[in-house]
């Protein structure tokens, strides 16, 4: 498990050589820090905040790298809210 978390967070690639418990704790702390950062960047790119927060926690620096490289969406993922209109006039009068 420590090896998988080490590669997912990127510590194994940086030559981080500590015990398995230290590697797990450090990886989880870094992933927990990268999750909101990834979500904020995703939001600014017009992507799903919740999805990218989960991906940021699960994949750490890899998710952050992907969202930094990803292009911005040209249109919002949801339609803009329509202006509030009053009820239509009644034809009964």
KAVEN-V756561 format. One record per backbone hydrogen bond with DSSP energy under -0.5 kcal/mol. CO is the residue of the C=O (numbers start at 1). NH is the residue of the N-H. If there is no record, write none. Layout:
# KAVEN-V756561
CO;NH, CO;NH
This chain:
# KAVEN-V756561
1;5, 2;6, 3;7, 4;8, 5;9, 6;10, 6;11, 6;12, 8;62, 9;61, 10;14, 11;16, 12;15, 15;17, 16;18, 19;23, 20;24, 21;25, 22;26, 23;27, 24;28, 25;29, 26;30, 27;31, 28;32, 29;33, 30;34, 31;35, 32;36, 33;37, 34;38, 35;39, 36;40, 37;41, 38;42, 39;43, 40;44, 41;45, 42;47, 43;46, 45;73, 48;52, 49;53, 50;54, 51;55, 52;56, 53;57, 54;58, 55;59, 56;60, 59;62, 60;63, 60;64, 61;65, 62;66, 63;67, 64;68, 65;69, 66;70
